[in-house]
């Protein structure tokens, strides 16, 4: 079964930066699209960024120019570099992929942007 484990969440000040990591196991990582979602309290989970097997990327408008998704297939890891963080970015961030008929999610990592 696919396993995804996120790390890197922290408390940061507005304008600061964080890099989130998601390590995948038990999957042929390089051929699958990987995504980052986030969910703030009382809000729907939203897609933040995706990267496919050819490293083509997608970003939700609210993070364009600030966040960068990347992948290192040799390490089975997808990253989310977050710069110029805003309080509105506060959420639990989840790693996601679809393998076969199944959706897989990590446990989430908390990002809090506050003074």
N, C-alpha and C positions, 0 to 999 in steps of 0.2 A: 504494500500500500504506500502511496505517495506521502511523504512527510515534508512539511514546510516549517521552518523555524525562523522567526524574525528576531532581530536585535537592533540596538542602537538608539532606541527612544530615550528621551531625557527631558528635563526641564531646561529651557533656554530662554534668553531674553529676546524681545522683538529685534529683528535685524540679524539675529544669529544664524548659525548653520548647524545642521546635523546630517549624518549619513546613516541611513537605515540599510540593513543587510537582511537578506532572506536566503537561507541555505536549503536547498532541495535534496532529497534523498529518495532512493527507490524509484527513480524515473530516468528516462533518457532525456536529460535536461535540455540539451542543445536544440531540439526540434520543436519545442513548445513555446507558445506565447506566455509570458509572465506579466503579471499585473500587480499594481499597488492600489488598494482601496483604503478609504478612511471612513470612520464613523465618529461623529461628535455626539455628545449626550443629547438625546431627544431628536436626533436627525437621522435621515436615511443614510445607509452606506452608499458612498459614491466612488466611482472609478476615478482615480487620480492620474495614473499613467500606465502605459503598457509598452512592452517591447517584444517583437516577434523573433522568430528564428533567424531572420536576416538583419536583425537590429533596427528594423523600422520602428519608430516610436510614435506614441500618441500621448497627448497631455490634455487634461481638462483646462479650459480657458483660465481659470483662476490661478493656476500655478505656472503657466507658460512664462518662460524667461527666468524663473526662479528655481524650478526643480529640474533635475536631470535623472532619467532612468538609464541604467546601463546593466550589462551582464558580463560575467566572466564564466564562460562555459567550462573551462578547466577546473574551476572551483565550485561548479554547480550553484552559483550565487548570482542573485539579482540585487542591485543597489538602487537606492533612491537618495540622491544628493539633494538636500533641501537648503537653499540659501535665502537670505532676506526674509526670514520667517516672520509671520504675522500672527497675532493672537487668534485669528480666524482659522489658522492651520491646526489649532489644537484638536486632537482627535486620537483615537486608537487607529493605528495603521496596520493593515493586513496584507499579507502576500497571498496571491491567488494564482491558480492555474487549472486548466481543464485537461484531463487525461482520459481518453475514451469517453465514456458516458458520465464520468464523475467530475464534480467540482471539488477542489481541494483548497483549504484555507489554513494559514498559520494561526497561532494563538493570539497574535496581535502584539504590538508594542506601543506604549503610550508616549505621545509627543505632546508636551505642554509648553506653550509659548506665552510667557508672562513676565512682567516686571516685578 
